[in-house]
């Protein structure tokens, strides 16, 4: 039995945010395509095409899709938690956490088990499969770093949602401002290890933008996007930030690990 796209669209509730659905699909496709397109395959293993051809690093401004995951996550978490709070007697936190963890960890566990079995089969059949096979097996699991940070966003959703409901844009501004302060302490004052705070602050700020979208408070997204793009271009041109929006081998500063 097949269902046409037109029929699915007609069955979609009128109040559903279809733009966010588009972001979900586009971000999943982009993260897969982006990782494989960066791979420079040679006889001695797999390298990074962006490091070999630095001019291509500008493409990461479109292919760096991780912030979209956290933005969409904030949107979905706000709607899910509020829906459970209306339908659940007593505190909704446990029900919310259980439902989100189930949706996230079940497919992740299946992926890890299947890929671990495949890696074992390669090892047994080909005595390691050579450097190319070994590198490929490692790279496929590399994006799973995202899971741990995303789980933290899930766990922090209820208190952050309360912060959003009380302060709105100011809650986002506080988190973004704190992330900027961390960069000042890091680059201008040389404070050691402070940069690791941005693993939380940057992604929490983007997650907070998802709350704002869920409440319809991002009324001029084009203006927000243009300001962000102009600000990022200025920071890269004049500041200590590299062009690439993903980490590059050998670079002293990464825009991703930790995020700037």
ZIQUI-V813111 format. One record per residue. N is the residue number from 0. RES is the residue in three letters. PHI is phi as a letter, one per 20 degrees, with the letter a starting at -180 (999 if undefined). OMEGA is omega in whole degrees, 0 to 359 (* if undefined). Layout:
BEGIN
n = {N;N}
res = {RES;RES}
phi = {PHI;PHI}
omega = {OMEGA;OMEGA}
END
This chain:
BEGIN
n = {0;1;2;3;4;5;6;7;8;9;10;11;12;13;14;15;16;17;18;19;20;21;22;23;24;25;26;27;28;29;30;31;32;33;34;35;36;37;38;39;40;41;42;43;44;45;46;47;48;49;50;51;52;53;54;55;56;57;58;59;60;61;62;63;64;65;66;67;68;69;70;71;72;73;74;75;76;77;78;79;80;81;82;83;84;85;86;87;88;89;90;91;92;93;94;95;96;97;98;99;100;101;102;103;104;105;106;107;108;109;110;111;112;113;114;115;116;117;118;119;120;121;122;123;124;125;126;127;128;129;130;131;132;133;134;135;136;137;138;139;140;141;142;143;144;145;146;147;148;149;150;151;152;153;154;155;156;157;158;159;160;161;162;163;164;165;166;167;168;169;170;171;172;173;174;175;176;177;178;179;180;181;182;183;184;185;186;187;188;189;190;191;192;193;194;195;196;197;198;199;200;201;202;203;204;205;206;207;208;209;210;211;212;213;214;215;216;217;218;219;220;221;222;223;224;225;226;227;228;229;230;231;232;233;234;235;236;237;238;239;240;241;242;243;244;245;246;247;248;249;250;251;252;253;254;255;256;257;258;259}
res = {UNK;UNK;UNK;UNK;UNK;UNK;UNK;UNK;UNK;UNK;UNK;UNK;UNK;UNK;UNK;UNK;UNK;UNK;UNK;UNK;UNK;UNK;UNK;UNK;UNK;UNK;UNK;UNK;UNK;UNK;UNK;UNK;UNK;UNK;UNK;UNK;UNK;UNK;UNK;UNK;UNK;UNK;UNK;UNK;UNK;UNK;UNK;UNK;UNK;UNK;UNK;UNK;UNK;UNK;UNK;UNK;UNK;UNK;UNK;UNK;UNK;UNK;UNK;UNK;UNK;UNK;UNK;UNK;UNK;UNK;UNK;UNK;UNK;UNK;UNK;UNK;UNK;UNK;UNK;UNK;UNK;UNK;UNK;UNK;UNK;UNK;UNK;UNK;UNK;UNK;UNK;UNK;UNK;UNK;UNK;UNK;UNK;UNK;UNK;UNK;UNK;UNK;UNK;UNK;UNK;UNK;UNK;UNK;UNK;UNK;UNK;UNK;UNK;UNK;UNK;UNK;UNK;UNK;UNK;UNK;UNK;UNK;UNK;UNK;UNK;UNK;UNK;UNK;UNK;UNK;UNK;UNK;UNK;UNK;UNK;UNK;UNK;UNK;UNK;UNK;UNK;UNK;UNK;UNK;UNK;UNK;UNK;UNK;UNK;UNK;UNK;UNK;UNK;UNK;UNK;UNK;UNK;UNK;UNK;UNK;UNK;UNK;UNK;UNK;UNK;UNK;UNK;UNK;UNK;UNK;UNK;UNK;UNK;UNK;UNK;UNK;UNK;UNK;UNK;UNK;UNK;UNK;UNK;UNK;UNK;UNK;UNK;UNK;UNK;UNK;UNK;UNK;UNK;UNK;UNK;UNK;UNK;UNK;UNK;UNK;UNK;UNK;UNK;UNK;UNK;UNK;UNK;UNK;UNK;UNK;UNK;UNK;UNK;UNK;UNK;UNK;UNK;UNK;UNK;UNK;UNK;UNK;UNK;UNK;UNK;UNK;UNK;UNK;UNK;UNK;UNK;UNK;UNK;UNK;UNK;UNK;UNK;UNK;UNK;UNK;UNK;UNK;UNK;UNK;UNK;UNK;UNK;UNK;UNK;UNK;UNK;UNK;UNK;UNK;UNK;UNK;UNK;UNK;UNK;UNK}
phi = {999;d;c;f;f;f;f;f;f;f;e;f;g;f;e;f;e;f;f;f;f;f;f;g;f;f;f;f;f;f;f;f;f;f;f;f;f;f;f;d;e;c;f;e;p;d;d;d;f;f;f;f;c;g;f;f;f;f;f;f;f;d;e;f;d;g;g;f;g;f;f;f;f;f;g;f;f;f;f;f;f;f;f;f;f;f;e;d;f;n;f;e;f;f;f;f;f;f;f;f;f;f;f;e;e;f;f;f;f;f;g;f;f;f;f;f;f;f;f;f;f;f;f;f;f;c;l;o;m;n;f;f;f;f;f;f;f;f;f;f;e;g;f;f;g;f;f;f;f;f;f;f;f;f;f;e;g;g;f;f;f;f;f;f;f;e;d;l;f;f;f;f;f;f;f;f;f;f;f;f;f;g;f;f;f;f;e;e;d;m;f;f;m;f;f;f;f;f;g;e;f;f;f;f;f;f;g;f;f;f;f;f;f;f;e;m;e;e;e;c;f;f;f;f;f;f;f;f;f;f;f;f;f;f;f;f;f;d;d;e;e;f;f;f;e;c;f;d;g;n;f;f;c;d;e;c;c;e;f;d}
omega = {180;178;182;177;179;180;178;179;180;181;181;179;184;183;182;181;185;176;178;175;177;179;178;183;183;182;177;179;183;182;178;181;182;180;181;179;179;185;174;188;177;182;182;178;183;177;181;183;182;176;180;179;186;180;181;183;178;178;180;176;175;184;177;192;184;178;180;177;182;176;179;178;178;178;183;182;178;181;182;182;180;178;178;180;179;187;186;175;182;182;182;188;183;180;179;182;180;182;182;180;179;181;184;190;180;179;178;180;178;179;182;181;180;183;176;178;179;179;178;179;178;180;183;184;187;180;177;176;178;183;182;180;180;179;180;180;179;185;182;181;184;182;182;174;183;187;183;180;180;177;177;177;178;183;183;184;184;179;179;177;175;178;179;182;180;190;177;182;181;178;176;182;180;180;178;178;178;177;177;178;177;179;177;179;182;189;184;185;176;179;184;173;182;183;183;174;183;170;177;190;182;183;175;178;179;177;179;175;177;175;181;176;181;180;179;184;173;188;179;184;180;178;179;181;180;178;178;180;179;179;180;179;180;180;179;182;188;187;183;188;178;179;185;177;170;182;179;178;175;180;180;182;176;174;185;188;359;180;179;*}
END
